[in-house]
Amino acid sequence: MVLKLYAAIGSPAVRGTLLTIEALGLKNVEIVPVDLFAGEHLKPEFVAKNPLHTVPTLEDGNFILWDSHAINAYLVNQYGKNDALYPKDGQKRAKVDSLNHFDNGYLFARVAKIIGSLFNPDQKTIIKEQADALVEAYGFLEAILANKPFVAGDQLTIADLSLLATATTADALIPIDAQKYPKITAWIKKLKALPYYKKANEEGLQGIAGFIKSKLGWSRKKYARYLSSRLACCKVSLKMVLKLYSAAASPAVRGTLLTIEALGLTNVEIVPINLMTGDHLKPEFLEKNPVHSIPTLEDDGFIVWDSHAINAYLASKYGKDDSLYPKDLQIRASVDALNQFDNGYLFARFAKIIRALFAGASGIAKEDADSLVEAYGFLEAILNKREYVAGKQLTIADLSILATTTTAVAAVPLDENKFPKVSAWLNRLKQLPYYKKANEEGLQQIAGFLKSKLSS
């Protein structure tokens, strides 16, 4: 059967999937070009396949999947000759998942923010705060690579391929200083020697790099000098008790608490992290998680961060069955895609609002509110013919999106008339017997903060 990949090769997400296809040696993939500038991704026939109207989108018979990270995992699971690129070992797979989410939520998100700004005809330079954010992500990636040849350990995985496509694009925006980021530089050099690198990444990279050069001109050298003046960031059995480093106000943490309750795990020690006093920036925490994010899970010396990766790991290792994270490859791929939707769309747009309020903003910027409402619309479309986000049964994707959505509506209320599917889904999930225990207390904390900021 011929697979169809709807693609625009300028996209680093697309190129991460093209690298995966080449690494797997797949020959039965038809590349269907999607002209984003002509709005082909917004045509009804494409939106019917992917309500988020993003590329890449994969069509495998009647099965349709979006999000490059979910697609890459699906291709290895379904068509890989072995599991080298996406190991079946629970701990190794959890590491790969967490780094896929790092790509989506950190590196790719920050690259996309800059490129999105440059599409404004009047924008001729990179906004300083966006440059700072990308430089910070370089620091995180350098720390991740500190003691390993590949991002997840000793072998090449799909996380390397996604991050390679993103990092080479980022380098076209703000050059990666080899002196300050020697690990990243060596890693990129090593991966550029892959026999399929040029075929899968180079043409699309040159296309987007040409656009960047045309927009920035000599200002790219200015930002290279700017980068060189920056300091690298972040120097950085069931009877066994798991440790979850957390702050309940975080929707990501509450998505994991909901998963823990859904699995009936009673052997989890909650270790509070006070973000306001900088507990997450202390050396002992950075040693566990160089991205200094919560939640972070510790399981007998194994450490994994990113709530979505943690939830998948817990369900895979400790679940009595696979209902929350089905082993069926197509259903699992759909769950993975929706976890990425939460990370890259819903959570990211809410997080932008909350960061602005913590920085002193007295209200929510209209463009940020509109962006979050757009994400509500995507979720409405996802739920159009489904009881749960991935289909007919509750999964970890529902629990993560539930925690994010209940938090988001405290900032930008959900119009029940405009989004009836989302409203009905929320009401149904609020009836879960563990909902109040896992979500309510932390939700009230962040809702109280939002009320104090927005009513002042």
Secondary structure as UniProt FT lines:
FT   STRAND          3..7
FT   TURN            9..10
FT   HELIX           12..24
FT   STRAND          29..33
FT   TURN            36..39
FT   HELIX           40..42
FT   HELIX           44..49
FT   TURN            51..52
FT   STRAND          57..60
FT   TURN            61..62
FT   STRAND          63..66
FT   HELIX           68..79
FT   TURN            84..85
FT   HELIX           90..102
FT   HELIX           103..107
FT   HELIX           108..118
FT   TURN            121..122
FT   HELIX           128..144
FT   TURN            145..147
FT   TURN            151..152
FT   HELIX           158..173
FT   TURN            178..180
FT   HELIX           182..192
FT   TURN            195..196
FT   HELIX           198..202
FT   HELIX           203..216
FT   TURN            217..218
FT   HELIX           219..228
FT   TURN            238..239
FT   STRAND          242..246
FT   TURN            248..249
FT   HELIX           251..263
FT   STRAND          268..272
FT   TURN            275..278
FT   HELIX           279..281
FT   HELIX           283..288
FT   TURN            290..291
FT   STRAND          296..299
FT   TURN            300..301
FT   STRAND          302..305
FT   HELIX           307..318
FT   HELIX           329..341
FT   HELIX           342..347
FT   HELIX           348..358
FT   TURN            359..360
FT   HELIX           366..382
FT   TURN            383..385
FT   TURN            389..390
FT   HELIX           396..411
FT   TURN            416..418
FT   HELIX           420..429
FT   TURN            430..431
FT   TURN            433..434
FT   HELIX           436..440
FT   HELIX           441..454
//
